[in-house]
Structure formats: structure tokens, C-alpha cells
Amino acid sequence: MHQIPAKMQEFLVLNIASVAGQILKLQRPSGDIPWHIGGKTDPWDLVAPCVSDHQ
């Protein structure tokens, strides 16, 4: 297994609570999650992961 350089390790830390909070801020009442603040939504973005798990 390869060692991850120390410089890159700091980017690998993921704060789940922070990420979930950002998603909750962006998510619209319809359930859509836009690509960015004020951005477009694409219903396929929510369907594709479900479909791909069953193929």
C-alpha cells in the first residue's frame, strides 16, 4: 500500500457534521440539492445513484 504524502493528508479529513450542515442549508423544500448556491438542480442527480446500485 502506498503512503499518502503529509501535505495531502490534511485534505483527507472530512467533518461529516459540517458537510451535512452545508447540504441542509442548500437543500430546497422539494428535496432538490442545487449544484451550488442559487444554482440549477437536476432530478437525475438524485436518481442516478439509486439506479446504478441495482444494475
QUIPE-V283602 format. One record per pair of residues at least 12 apart in sequence whose C-alpha atoms are under 10 Angstrom apart, sorted by the first residue. I is the first residue (numbers start at 1). J is the second residue. Records with the same first field share a line. If there is no record, write none. Layout:
BEGIN
I=J ; J
END
This chain:
BEGIN
25=37
26=38 ; 39
27=41
28=41
31=43 ; 46
32=45 ; 46
33=45 ; 46
END
